[in-house]
Amino acid sequence: MLRSESIIAGNIELLRQGIELIDRLDDVLYSKESPALLLNSAGSHFRHCIDFYNCFLAEVGTGRINYDLRTRDEMLEADRALAIEEIEKIVEGLRKLLLVDGSRALQVVLEEARAPRGGLVWSWSSVMRELQSLLSHTIHHYALIALTLRMQGFEPGEEFGVAPSTLEYRRKTA
């Protein structure tokens, strides 16, 4: 059985980075949007990532995941404690996946793709591929969070929102 400990550990580490940052923010920095700069709040990006993880965890056992059905709980955009609580639940959910075969096949709805009669278009994936996708998706949103916060004068840390492969490359070439 192919196990996915490494990719799960990477997701958990990334989510913990988010918790650490949320702990350092005040309510205004967490929830303030910058419409003039077309920037959403840090909280809205965290909520978006939480939604994707929760959708994955809720549906992975069924073998079919439709990320379009995510909850979009706007309270997570304003309530830092609630966001941290949700992320901690996700971490626990990911830990329970350690015994799942990472190569297990899943079907995932293709975003923006519709069948001729309005039905959903499904694509084959795997547990590991979806975990890798969640990791990349979260890093991308963390980069947007970092930009949003820097535009407001707050430094999230030079490694926040940077892909592990990029950090490794920087270390090797420094």
VEXZA-485072 format. One line per 3 residues: number of its first residue (from 1); their letters; for each residue x, y, z of N, C-alpha, C, O, CB. Coordinates in Angstrom, 3 decimals, always signed. Each point is the difference from the previous one (the first is absolute). Glycine has a CB too. Example, Ala and Ser with C-alpha at 12.3 -4.5 7.8 and 13.67 -1.06 7.14 Angstrom:
// residues 2
1	as	+13.190:-5.690:+7.800:-0.890:+1.190:+0.000:+0.900:+1.200:+0.000:+1.036:-0.019:+0.665:-2.928:-1.154:+0.581; +1.542:+2.223:-1.966:+0.820:+1.190:+0.060:-0.770:+1.090:+0.730:+0.509:+1.108:+0.169:+0.675:-1.736:-2.314
***
This chain:
// residues 174
1	mlr	+0.849:-1.193:+0.000:-0.849:+1.193:+0.000:+0.887:+1.247:+0.000:+0.899:+0.132:+0.830:-2.748:-1.376:+0.403; +1.588:+2.147:-2.165:+0.711:+1.259:-0.056:-0.593:+0.938:+1.040:-1.196:+0.290:-0.036:+1.721:-0.609:-2.422; +0.312:+0.801:+3.394:-0.504:+0.897:+1.041:+0.466:+1.415:-0.283:+1.008:+0.212:-0.674:-1.005:-2.083:+2.361
4	ses	-0.722:+2.807:-1.183:+0.233:+1.402:-0.358:+0.427:+0.840:+1.204:-0.413:+1.150:+0.147:-1.271:-1.396:-1.971; +2.528:-0.354:+2.693:+0.416:+0.728:+1.206:+0.681:+1.327:-0.320:-0.259:+1.007:+0.658:+0.514:-3.194:+0.486; +0.614:+2.188:-2.154:+0.781:+1.190:-0.309:-0.881:+1.164:-0.453:+0.174:+1.126:+0.465:+1.732:-2.609:-1.082
7	iia	-2.837:+1.220:-0.276:-0.862:+1.071:-0.511:-0.977:+0.456:+1.078:-0.355:+1.178:+0.056:+0.562:-2.104:-2.388; -0.638:+0.018:+3.176:-0.862:+0.395:+1.122:+0.786:+0.874:+0.967:-0.500:+1.026:+0.462:-0.852:-3.147:-0.693; +2.585:+1.715:+0.537:+0.849:+0.800:+0.899:+0.238:+1.386:-0.586:+0.005:+0.988:+0.734:+1.109:-3.084:+0.104
10	gni	-0.917:+2.179:-2.147:+0.197:+1.301:-0.640:-1.227:+0.889:+0.120:+0.124:+1.198:+0.255:+1.456:-2.272:-1.836; -2.757:+0.500:+1.400:-1.240:+0.764:+0.166:-0.159:+0.464:+1.442:-0.355:+1.152:+0.249:-0.702:-2.460:-2.111; +1.319:+0.415:+2.809:-0.135:+0.361:+1.415:+0.974:+1.111:+0.368:-0.371:+0.946:+0.696:-0.367:-3.285:-0.167
13	ell	+1.968:+2.233:-0.985:+0.992:+1.037:+0.286:-0.449:+1.347:-0.566:+0.128:+1.033:+0.657:+1.695:-2.772:-0.673; -2.341:+1.716:-1.186:-0.471:+1.229:-0.635:-1.177:+0.605:+0.775:-0.045:+1.210:+0.220:+0.811:-2.092:-2.450; -1.703:+0.045:+2.637:-1.142:+0.488:+0.773:+0.446:+0.572:+1.340:-0.560:+0.992:+0.467:-0.901:-2.689:-1.586
16	rqg	+2.452:+1.086:+1.736:+0.533:+0.525:+1.275:+0.637:+1.378:-0.202:-0.099:+0.864:+0.872:+0.507:-3.226:-0.069; +0.245:+2.567:-1.949:+0.537:+1.329:-0.316:-1.130:+1.027:-0.043:+0.155:+1.128:+0.468:+1.735:-2.177:-1.777; -3.013:+0.648:+0.749:-1.151:+0.893:-0.041:-0.495:+0.346:+1.388:-0.309:+1.157:+0.286:-0.312:-2.126:-2.473
19	iel	+0.544:-0.035:+3.054:-0.431:+0.246:+1.385:+0.949:+0.978:+0.682:-0.439:+0.926:+0.681:-0.577:-3.230:-0.564; +2.318:+2.096:-0.302:+0.987:+0.898:+0.622:-0.173:+1.432:-0.484:+0.107:+0.940:+0.787:+1.491:-2.851:-0.602; -1.865:+2.078:-1.476:-0.199:+1.354:-0.520:-1.294:+0.608:+0.535:-0.008:+1.153:+0.430:+1.282:-1.774:-2.500
22	idr	-2.352:-0.133:+2.047:-1.274:+0.518:+0.510:+0.160:+0.454:+1.444:-0.555:+1.025:+0.393:-0.716:-2.548:-1.942; +2.027:+0.767:+2.341:+0.257:+0.376:+1.397:+0.713:+1.341:+0.116:-0.191:+0.717:+0.982:+0.305:-3.134:-0.412; +0.700:+2.763:-1.552:+0.764:+1.251:+0.037:-0.808:+1.203:-0.486:+0.402:+1.143:+0.215:+1.658:-2.485:-0.571
25	ldd	-3.179:+1.096:-0.287:-0.799:+1.096:-0.564:-1.021:+0.508:+1.003:-0.438:-0.729:+0.890:+0.751:-0.232:-3.171; -0.684:+2.227:+2.119:-1.149:+0.484:+0.761:-1.232:-0.128:-0.901:+0.114:-0.352:-1.174:+1.330:+1.973:+2.560; -2.610:-1.336:-0.828:-1.244:-0.179:-0.740:-0.062:+0.855:-1.267:-0.530:-0.439:-1.021:-0.583:-0.088:+3.179
28	vly	+1.652:+1.742:-2.093:-0.052:+0.897:-1.152:+0.863:-0.540:-1.134:-0.456:-0.079:-1.140:+0.051:+2.035:+2.668; +1.647:-2.328:-1.225:+0.879:-0.538:-1.043:-0.567:-1.281:-0.601:+0.139:-0.238:-1.200:+1.825:+1.255:+2.367; -2.593:-1.833:-0.351:-0.544:-1.265:-0.472:-1.161:+0.215:-0.969:-0.123:-0.707:-1.000:+0.830:-0.357:+3.149
31	ske	-1.549:+2.036:-1.848:-1.244:+0.130:-0.771:-0.054:+1.195:-0.952:-0.977:+0.146:-0.736:-0.112:-1.246:+2.626; +2.105:+1.951:-1.895:-0.049:+1.212:-0.827:+0.282:-0.303:-1.467:+1.001:-0.634:-0.336:-0.280:+1.966:+2.318; -1.610:-0.873:-2.842:+0.176:-0.105:-1.440:+0.595:+1.303:-0.518:-0.103:+1.041:+0.649:-1.837:-2.662:-0.839
34	spa	+2.552:+1.555:-0.966:+0.545:+1.184:-0.656:-0.611:+0.117:-1.388:+0.635:-0.365:-0.990:+1.531:+0.182:+2.297; -3.410:+0.696:-1.393:-0.685:+0.071:-1.304:+0.771:+0.810:-1.039:-0.022:-0.334:-1.185:-2.128:+0.127:+2.400; +2.829:+1.265:-0.785:+0.738:+0.828:-0.957:+1.107:-0.808:-0.677:+0.342:+0.259:-1.154:-0.850:+1.783:+2.535
37	lll	+1.062:-3.011:-0.669:+1.062:-0.840:-0.550:-0.523:-1.342:-0.497:+0.777:-0.867:-0.400:+0.820:+1.981:+1.941; -2.911:-1.282:-1.515:-0.651:-1.252:-0.399:+0.511:-1.191:+0.807:+0.161:-1.099:-0.532:-0.452:+2.036:-1.761; +0.543:-0.707:+3.583:+0.482:-1.060:+0.875:-1.089:-0.413:+0.979:-0.591:+0.842:+0.675:+2.937:+0.023:-0.897
40	nsa	-2.607:-2.158:+0.295:-0.907:-0.522:+1.015:+0.726:-0.023:+1.332:+1.221:+0.150:+0.050:-2.463:-1.545:-1.760; +0.502:+1.209:+2.779:+0.613:-0.051:+1.317:+0.781:-1.299:+0.184:-0.246:-0.991:-0.687:-1.598:+2.429:+1.592; +2.779:-1.412:+0.026:+0.714:-1.229:+0.366:-1.022:-1.047:+0.435:+0.113:-1.173:-0.357:+1.955:+2.488:+1.062
43	gsh	-3.061:-0.888:+0.064:-1.021:-0.915:+0.484:-0.776:-0.674:-1.118:-0.356:-1.173:+0.111:+0.185:+2.575:+1.899; -0.097:-0.664:-3.098:-0.741:-0.618:-1.102:+0.836:-1.080:-0.687:-0.541:-1.013:-0.442:-0.721:+3.158:+0.106; +2.565:-1.937:+0.246:+0.870:-1.029:-0.582:+0.101:-1.215:+0.914:-0.023:-1.136:-0.473:+1.321:+2.921:-0.709
46	frh	-1.186:-1.550:+2.491:+0.023:-1.134:+0.931:-1.321:-0.774:-0.087:+0.005:-1.231:-0.028:+1.564:+2.496:+1.574; -2.689:-0.552:-1.589:-1.306:-0.661:-0.110:-0.073:-0.860:-1.249:-0.490:-1.128:+0.038:-0.566:+3.023:+1.197; +1.541:-1.361:-2.331:-0.017:-0.723:-1.271:+0.784:-1.317:+0.111:-0.466:-1.045:-0.453:+0.270:+3.244:-0.784
49	cid	+1.367:-2.140:+1.832:+0.811:-1.214:+0.174:-0.688:-0.991:+0.932:-0.024:-1.200:-0.273:+2.105:+2.546:-0.108; -2.635:-0.850:+1.467:-0.737:-0.849:+0.947:-1.146:-0.697:-0.718:-0.228:-1.193:+0.202:+0.836:+2.727:+1.710; -1.329:-0.796:-2.746:-1.121:-0.577:-0.752:+0.448:-1.181:-0.855:-0.665:-1.035:-0.028:-0.433:+3.282:-0.005
52	fyn	+2.219:-2.096:-0.661:+0.486:-1.072:-0.869:+0.400:-1.232:+0.810:-0.351:-1.123:-0.361:+1.140:+2.843:-1.280; -0.059:-1.510:+2.728:+0.389:-1.141:+0.842:-1.234:-0.693:+0.582:-0.088:-1.228:-0.010:+2.256:+2.385:+0.570; -3.113:-0.376:-0.058:-1.205:-0.602:+0.585:-0.789:-0.789:-1.042:-0.536:-1.065:+0.305:+0.434:+2.937:+1.355
55	cfl	+0.028:-1.361:-2.869:-0.698:-0.714:-1.063:+0.720:-1.313:-0.308:-0.637:-1.046:-0.127:-0.184:+3.235:-0.835; +2.128:-2.133:+0.844:+0.787:-1.206:-0.247:-0.240:-1.041:+1.092:-0.301:-1.158:-0.292:+2.035:+2.542:-0.884; -1.599:-0.967:+2.432:-0.149:-0.943:+1.113:-1.415:-0.559:+0.097:-0.182:-1.166:+0.350:+1.968:+2.401:+0.862
58	aev	-2.780:-0.421:-1.514:-1.387:-0.460:+0.091:-0.334:-1.005:-1.098:-0.832:-0.883:+0.208:+0.211:+3.076:+0.812; +1.257:-2.072:-2.186:-0.396:-0.808:-1.148:+0.998:-1.081:-0.394:-0.343:-0.873:-0.797:-0.883:+2.839:+0.032; +2.444:-1.942:+1.292:+1.011:-0.970:-0.431:-0.461:-1.435:+0.226:+0.320:-0.884:-0.794:+1.452:+2.561:+1.306
61	gtg	-2.503:-1.910:+0.538:-0.494:-1.344:+0.288:-1.025:-0.508:-0.997:-0.210:-1.208:-0.111:+0.643:+1.686:+2.466; -1.073:+0.427:-3.078:-1.006:-0.400:-0.993:+0.635:-0.368:-1.339:-0.626:-0.652:-0.835:-1.023:+2.143:+1.970; +2.893:-1.068:-1.328:+0.665:-0.250:-1.273:-0.298:+1.044:-1.061:+0.507:-0.092:-1.118:-0.599:-2.290:+1.668
64	rin	-0.726:+3.378:-0.216:-0.354:+1.070:-0.940:+0.039:+1.335:+0.727:-0.617:+0.159:+1.054:-0.828:-1.737:-2.408; +2.176:+2.544:+0.786:+0.145:+1.311:+0.630:-0.455:+1.081:-0.966:+0.428:+0.055:-1.153:+1.491:-0.891:+2.561; -2.799:+1.694:-0.907:-0.473:+1.149:-0.758:+0.327:+1.246:+0.817:-0.752:+0.376:+0.899:-1.118:-1.723:-2.027
67	ydl	+2.989:+1.979:+0.813:+0.435:+1.177:+0.755:-0.952:+1.181:-0.170:+0.032:+0.937:+0.797:+2.318:-1.712:-1.059; -3.196:+0.740:-0.769:-0.988:+1.070:-0.181:-1.035:+0.005:+1.132:-0.688:+1.000:+0.205:+1.015:-1.161:-2.694; -0.438:-0.946:+3.219:-0.981:-0.105:+1.089:+0.567:+0.424:+1.353:-0.586:-0.302:+1.039:-0.494:-1.545:-2.298
70	rtr	+2.212:+2.541:+1.252:+0.600:+0.415:+1.282:-0.928:+0.975:+0.737:-0.863:+0.636:-0.606:+3.184:-0.950:-0.366; -2.127:+0.412:+2.265:-0.926:+0.711:+0.882:+0.018:+1.518:-0.151:-1.058:+0.629:-0.001:+1.349:-2.491:+1.561; +0.869:+2.448:-1.685:+0.166:+1.457:-0.099:-0.563:+0.716:+1.238:-0.822:+0.909:-0.114:+0.691:-1.096:-2.397
73	dem	+0.583:-0.234:+3.672:-0.443:+0.583:+1.266:+0.695:+1.346:+0.220:+1.174:+0.047:+0.365:-1.579:-2.358:+0.600; -0.319:+3.386:-1.188:+0.577:+1.346:+0.092:+0.436:+0.375:+1.415:+0.794:+0.926:+0.169:-2.228:-0.287:-2.080; +0.938:-1.333:+2.920:+0.449:+0.270:+1.378:+1.502:-0.270:+0.141:+0.672:+0.630:+0.816:-2.969:-1.231:+0.056
76	lea	+2.815:-0.332:-1.665:+1.423:-0.322:+0.044:+0.864:+1.152:-0.499:+1.192:+0.060:+0.303:-1.780:-2.454:-0.627; -0.005:+3.305:-0.437:+0.734:+1.147:-0.533:+0.215:+1.090:+1.045:+0.889:+0.838:-0.154:-1.839:-1.353:-2.080; +0.150:+0.511:+3.285:+0.058:+1.059:+1.001:+0.426:-0.495:+1.378:+0.535:+0.777:+0.790:-2.297:+0.384:-2.064
79	dra	+1.540:-2.410:+1.570:+0.240:-0.554:+1.337:+1.259:-0.848:+0.006:-0.010:-1.157:-0.422:-2.453:+1.169:+0.885; +3.551:+0.582:+0.024:+1.290:-0.696:+0.005:-0.035:-1.274:+0.840:+0.565:-1.017:-0.403:+0.559:+3.216:+0.084; -1.771:-2.160:+1.465:-0.073:-1.181:+0.866:-0.745:-1.137:-0.694:+0.398:-1.162:+0.094:-0.343:+2.649:+1.931
82	lai	-1.125:-1.148:-2.713:-0.763:-1.012:-0.728:+0.848:-0.600:-1.129:-0.035:-1.210:-0.225:-2.116:+2.422:+0.783; +2.904:-0.376:-1.259:+0.865:-0.484:-1.084:+1.055:-0.962:+0.556:+0.250:-1.054:-0.584:-0.621:+3.206:-0.701; +0.980:-1.792:+2.397:+1.007:-0.875:+0.614:-0.636:-1.317:+0.416:+0.584:-1.064:-0.206:+0.709:+3.067:+1.011
85	eei	-2.474:-1.940:-0.225:-0.713:-1.214:+0.412:-0.270:-0.911:-1.206:+0.174:-1.216:+0.085:-1.235:+2.495:+1.819; +0.639:-0.691:-3.013:-0.276:-0.775:-1.215:+1.277:-0.624:-0.562:+0.001:-1.153:-0.433:-1.937:+2.668:-0.068; +3.016:-0.743:+0.514:+1.269:-0.537:-0.502:+0.472:-1.156:+0.871:+0.504:-1.000:-0.511:+0.101:+3.260:-0.409
88	eki	-0.765:-2.128:+2.233:+0.380:-1.109:+0.899:-0.824:-1.257:-0.304:+0.527:-1.112:+0.047:+0.103:+2.783:+1.743; -1.921:-1.499:-2.101:-0.841:-1.148:-0.367:+0.494:-0.629:-1.303:-0.012:-1.222:-0.149:-1.964:+2.282:+1.310; +2.403:-0.232:-2.088:+0.525:-0.513:-1.267:+1.270:-0.802:+0.247:+0.186:-1.074:-0.573:-1.178:+3.031:-0.661
91	veg	+1.864:-1.433:+2.087:+1.235:-0.724:+0.337:-0.340:-1.375:+0.560:+0.617:-0.995:-0.381:+0.574:+3.173:+0.843; -2.165:-2.241:+0.435:-0.414:-1.298:+0.556:-0.569:-0.903:-1.081:+0.270:-1.201:-0.011:-0.738:+2.301:+2.204; -0.312:-0.538:-3.095:-0.550:-0.776:-1.103:+1.090:-0.542:-0.905:-0.084:-1.138:-0.462:-1.970:+2.523:+0.563
94	lrk	+3.073:-0.585:-0.357:+1.121:-0.457:-0.828:+0.781:-1.112:+0.698:+0.446:-0.948:-0.645:-0.290:+3.235:-0.382; +0.006:-2.171:+2.322:+0.702:-1.059:+0.749:-0.728:-1.334:-0.126:+0.638:-1.052:-0.052:+0.223:+2.772:+1.666; -2.180:-1.684:-1.662:-0.781:-1.233:-0.139:+0.178:-0.626:-1.379:-0.277:-1.185:-0.185:-1.382:+2.091:+1.818
97	lll	+2.121:-0.115:-2.599:+0.203:-0.514:-1.346:+1.300:-0.797:-0.137:+0.253:-0.586:-1.053:-1.555:+2.525:+0.205; +2.117:-1.967:+1.887:+1.296:-0.673:-0.094:-0.116:-1.463:-0.398:+0.928:-0.552:-0.589:-0.089:+2.117:+2.300; -1.947:-2.191:-1.404:-0.164:-1.411:-0.324:-0.670:-0.222:-1.347:-0.219:-1.140:-0.408:+0.093:+0.683:+2.829
100	vdg	-0.198:+1.535:-3.104:-0.672:-0.111:-1.292:+1.044:-0.215:-1.092:+1.069:+0.610:+0.026:-2.967:+0.871:+0.770; +1.589:-2.330:-1.732:+0.870:-0.242:-1.146:+0.007:+1.252:-0.879:-1.021:+0.361:-0.585:+0.544:-2.868:+0.653; +1.626:+3.160:-0.155:+0.102:+1.244:-0.763:-0.258:-0.158:-1.480:-0.357:+0.967:-0.673:+1.955:-0.220:+2.343
103	sra	-1.421:-1.956:-2.192:-0.233:-0.209:-1.428:-1.463:-0.319:-0.305:-0.374:-0.178:-1.160:+2.724:-0.626:+0.955; -3.176:+0.734:+1.257:-1.410:-0.313:-0.210:-0.642:+1.004:-0.960:+0.159:+1.212:+0.150:-0.269:-2.226:+2.153; -0.600:+0.498:-3.269:-0.607:+0.849:-1.032:-1.185:+0.775:+0.552:-0.755:-0.488:+0.842:+1.496:-1.131:-2.590
106	lqv	-0.882:+2.847:+1.248:-1.121:+0.883:+0.312:-0.503:+0.594:-1.306:+0.709:+0.013:-1.007:+0.211:+0.518:+3.326; -2.124:-0.053:-2.289:-0.497:+0.822:-1.089:-0.217:+1.404:+0.549:-0.503:+0.179:+1.109:-0.597:-2.171:-2.271; +1.488:+2.983:+0.365:-0.093:+1.397:+0.409:-0.701:+0.775:-1.109:+0.289:-0.191:-1.182:+1.827:+0.018:+2.593
109	vle	-3.037:+1.044:-1.023:-0.678:+0.855:-0.972:+0.997:+1.001:-0.557:+0.730:+0.648:+0.749:-2.940:-0.920:+0.448; +2.234:+0.393:-2.504:+0.841:+1.008:-0.637:-0.691:+1.351:+0.115:-1.136:+0.163:-0.446:+2.108:-1.872:-1.161; -0.288:+2.670:+2.202:-0.575:+1.334:+0.129:-0.224:+0.602:-1.391:+0.785:-0.220:-0.922:+0.359:+0.533:+3.164
112	ear	-2.204:+0.430:-2.364:-0.334:+0.724:-1.230:-0.351:-0.910:-1.171:-0.346:+0.497:-1.072:+1.845:+1.292:+1.853; -1.421:-3.092:-0.608:-0.341:-0.909:-1.106:-1.402:-0.547:+0.219:-0.329:-0.467:+1.090:+2.763:-0.153:-1.422; -3.238:+0.680:-0.684:-1.371:-0.498:+0.077:-0.272:-0.905:-1.199:+0.445:+0.265:-1.117:-1.193:+1.817:+2.364
115	apr	+0.029:-3.121:-0.992:-0.418:-0.895:-1.072:-1.030:+0.726:-0.860:-0.585:+0.991:+0.437:+1.033:-3.053:+0.992; -0.671:+1.579:-2.641:-0.930:+0.690:-0.914:-1.373:+0.294:+0.589:-0.589:+1.029:-0.333:+1.783:-2.142:-1.486; -1.711:+0.273:+2.657:-1.333:+0.229:+0.569:+0.057:+0.584:+1.405:-0.953:-0.126:+0.769:+0.114:-1.755:-2.149
118	ggl	+1.955:+2.520:+1.714:+0.114:+0.670:+1.285:+0.478:-0.877:+1.131:+0.076:+0.462:+1.139:-1.845:+0.988:-1.907; +2.089:-2.681:+0.499:+0.499:-0.889:+1.040:+1.448:+0.303:+0.355:+0.643:+0.841:-0.628:-2.221:-2.588:-0.166; +2.070:+1.069:+1.785:+1.372:+0.185:+0.440:+0.949:-0.855:-0.827:-0.373:-1.061:-0.501:-0.438:+1.578:+2.811
121	vws	+2.034:-0.039:-2.442:+1.045:-0.763:-0.673:+0.965:-0.471:+1.081:+0.588:+0.803:+0.724:-0.816:+0.525:-2.913; +0.376:-2.647:+2.281:+0.856:-0.605:+1.021:+1.324:-0.420:-0.612:+0.064:-0.394:-1.164:-2.084:-0.395:+2.431; +3.084:+0.877:-0.462:+1.329:-0.404:-0.437:+0.600:-0.929:+1.044:-0.309:+0.106:+1.187:+0.623:+2.057:-2.465
124	wss	+0.541:-3.069:+0.834:+0.645:-0.909:+0.936:+1.171:+0.682:+0.689:+0.730:+0.784:-0.605:-1.430:-2.730:-0.802; +0.859:+1.634:+2.667:+1.100:+0.512:+0.812:+0.334:-1.076:+1.020:-0.436:-1.144:-0.128:-0.266:+3.588:-0.194; +1.473:-2.076:+1.330:+0.312:-0.914:+1.099:+0.078:+0.804:+1.294:+0.057:+1.229:-0.031:+1.204:-2.802:-1.526
127	vmr	-1.258:+0.892:+2.668:+0.110:+0.669:+1.295:+1.284:+0.826:+0.044:-0.026:+1.164:+0.400:-1.283:-3.024:+0.716; +2.442:+1.262:-1.529:+1.265:+0.736:+0.029:-0.024:+1.213:-0.929:+0.515:+1.061:+0.353:+0.661:-3.197:+0.190; -1.762:+1.988:-1.710:-0.041:+1.123:-0.941:-0.836:+1.136:+0.561:+0.359:+1.168:-0.147:-0.084:-2.753:-1.772
130	elq	-1.374:+1.257:+2.552:-0.833:+1.042:+0.597:+0.710:+0.670:+1.181:-0.126:+1.209:+0.195:-1.926:-2.469:-0.918; +2.794:+0.482:+1.503:+0.767:+0.591:+1.103:+1.085:+0.932:-0.536:+0.253:+1.058:+0.577:-0.705:-3.095:+0.833; +1.097:+1.643:-2.524:+0.999:+0.871:-0.627:-0.664:+1.265:-0.540:+0.552:+1.095:+0.112:+0.850:-3.106:-0.710
133	sll	-2.561:+1.858:+0.027:-0.734:+1.152:-0.518:-0.386:+0.958:+1.131:+0.127:+1.216:-0.140:-0.997:-2.638:-1.746; +0.404:+0.872:+2.997:-0.345:+0.833:+1.150:+1.228:+0.743:+0.524:-0.091:+1.171:+0.370:-1.753:-2.770:+0.221; +2.981:+0.925:-0.559:+1.239:+0.629:+0.457:+0.359:+1.173:-0.908:+0.261:+1.103:+0.482:+0.534:-3.303:+0.461
136	sht	-0.781:+1.968:-2.243:+0.347:+1.062:-0.955:-1.003:+1.149:+0.053:+0.381:+1.170:-0.036:+0.688:-2.883:-1.442; -2.343:+1.373:+1.564:-1.064:+1.000:+0.064:+0.164:+0.877:+1.238:-0.155:+1.220:-0.068:-1.392:-2.778:-1.164; +1.860:+0.934:+2.354:+0.163:+0.747:+1.252:+1.232:+0.892:-0.053:-0.051:+1.145:+0.448:-1.081:-3.000:+0.798
139	ihh	+2.240:+1.352:-1.787:+1.201:+0.829:-0.143:-0.320:+1.228:-0.854:+0.414:+1.112:+0.327:+1.072:-3.157:-0.108; -2.214:+1.843:-1.296:-0.389:+1.106:-0.876:-0.790:+1.059:+0.788:+0.268:+1.195:-0.117:-0.320:-2.779:-1.866; -0.906:+1.139:+2.774:-0.791:+0.964:+0.780:+0.811:+0.616:+1.130:-0.221:+1.156:+0.359:-1.833:-2.447:-0.916
142	yal	+2.979:+0.544:+1.115:+0.892:+0.580:+1.012:+0.843:+1.124:-0.620:+0.265:+1.009:+0.654:-0.185:-3.230:+0.578; +0.337:+2.049:-2.487:+0.750:+1.064:-0.674:-0.867:+1.248:-0.146:+0.485:+1.119:+0.163:+0.877:-2.841:-1.406; -2.646:+1.528:+0.936:-0.916:+1.140:-0.093:-0.221:+0.639:+1.373:-0.101:+1.222:+0.110:-1.025:-2.304:-2.083
145	ial	+1.053:+0.256:+3.012:-0.118:+0.517:+1.367:+1.228:+0.837:+0.334:-0.120:+1.101:+0.539:-1.273:-3.099:+0.150; +2.571:+1.475:-1.009:+1.238:+0.731:+0.283:+0.009:+1.353:-0.706:+0.374:+1.010:+0.595:+0.839:-3.190:-0.318; -1.624:+2.201:-1.543:-0.063:+1.253:-0.757:-0.990:+0.972:+0.637:+0.300:+1.180:+0.180:+0.295:-2.426:-2.279
148	tlr	-1.768:+0.740:+2.433:-1.032:+0.833:+0.630:+0.520:+0.629:+1.284:-0.183:+1.194:+0.236:-1.597:-2.653:-1.226; +2.425:+0.653:+1.813:+0.504:+0.509:+1.277:+1.154:+0.979:-0.193:+0.081:+1.015:+0.692:-0.787:-3.150:+0.386; +1.591:+1.834:-2.011:+1.118:+0.924:-0.261:-0.508:+1.346:-0.500:+0.572:+1.039:+0.331:+0.909:-2.990:-0.860
151	mqg	-2.543:+1.943:-0.260:-0.577:+1.254:-0.491:-0.608:+0.813:+1.146:-0.234:+1.200:-0.136:-0.227:-2.299:-2.079; +0.211:+0.435:+3.338:-0.538:+0.686:+1.180:+1.095:+0.263:+1.044:-0.293:+0.430:+1.115:-1.937:-1.525:-1.533; +3.491:+0.834:+0.051:+1.115:+0.297:+0.885:+0.343:-1.096:+0.999:+0.724:+0.257:+0.962:-1.357:+2.071:-1.228
154	fep	+0.137:-3.530:+0.064:+0.269:-1.117:+0.914:+0.841:-1.050:-0.722:-0.361:-0.441:-1.091:-1.811:+0.863:+2.339; +3.274:-0.818:-0.652:+0.873:-1.015:-0.595:-0.353:-1.377:+0.550:+0.183:-0.255:+1.190:+1.660:+1.958:-1.465; -2.351:-2.599:-0.583:-0.397:-1.332:+0.447:+1.176:-0.963:+0.183:-0.153:-1.065:+0.598:-1.993:+1.443:-1.763
157	gee	+3.299:-0.006:+0.658:+1.176:-0.869:+0.017:+0.402:-0.291:-1.426:-0.858:-0.227:-0.853:+0.181:-0.800:+3.055; +1.957:+1.031:-2.471:+0.455:-0.110:-1.391:-0.291:-1.355:-0.636:-0.010:-0.109:-1.226:+1.774:+1.731:+1.793; -2.000:-2.658:+0.238:-0.281:-1.326:-0.554:-1.498:-0.305:-0.102:-0.388:-1.005:-0.595:+2.555:+0.255:+1.546
160	fgv	-3.008:+1.614:-0.373:-1.435:-0.251:-0.037:-0.514:+0.188:-1.426:+0.207:+1.050:-0.609:-0.442:-0.301:+3.018; -0.431:-1.766:-2.931:-0.560:+0.070:-1.345:+0.989:-0.357:-1.098:-0.260:+0.245:-1.178:-1.258:+1.479:+2.030; +2.653:-2.303:-0.468:+1.003:-0.408:-0.976:+0.040:-1.526:-0.030:+0.045:-0.645:+1.047:+1.325:+2.769:-0.672
163	aps	-1.388:-2.691:-1.561:+0.000:-1.451:-0.154:+1.267:-0.617:+0.586:+1.083:+0.574:-0.118:-2.485:-0.335:-1.943; +1.273:-1.408:+2.692:+1.179:-0.675:+0.559:+1.109:-0.219:-1.032:+1.180:+0.110:+0.334:-2.697:-1.226:+1.289; +1.155:+0.809:-2.861:+1.027:-0.205:-1.035:+0.754:+1.300:-0.281:+1.204:-0.026:-0.251:-2.600:-1.808:-0.772
166	tle	+0.704:+2.958:+1.064:+0.649:+1.297:-0.202:+0.922:+0.313:+1.167:+1.113:+0.487:-0.204:-3.085:+0.317:-1.129; +1.528:-1.075:+2.546:+0.842:+0.226:+1.175:+1.262:-0.857:-0.068:+1.094:+0.469:+0.315:-3.137:+0.081:+1.044; +1.886:-1.804:-1.772:+1.153:-0.901:-0.136:+0.952:+0.515:-1.073:+1.215:-0.013:+0.199:-2.631:-1.936:+0.532
169	yrr	+0.892:+2.394:-1.846:+0.826:+0.553:-1.072:+0.776:+1.218:+0.502:+1.191:+0.141:-0.277:-2.839:-0.977:-1.442; +0.973:+1.705:+2.452:+0.676:+1.200:+0.531:+1.131:-0.374:+0.941:+1.061:+0.625:-0.015:-3.194:+0.653:-0.193; +1.903:-2.314:+1.038:+1.052:-0.443:+0.934:+1.210:-0.548:-0.757:+1.146:+0.260:+0.367:-2.907:-0.789:+1.354
172	kta	+1.494:-0.223:-2.766:+1.090:-0.611:-0.771:+0.805:+1.014:-0.793:+1.200:-0.175:-0.209:-2.558:-1.878:+0.063; +0.694:+3.113:-0.295:+0.687:+0.982:-0.849:+0.454:+1.239:+0.755:+0.560:+0.918:-0.598:-1.915:-1.743:-1.285; +1.122:+0.862:+3.176:+0.391:+1.187:+0.787:+1.510:+0.057:+0.207:+0.501:+0.926:+0.637:-2.722:-0.985:+0.523
***
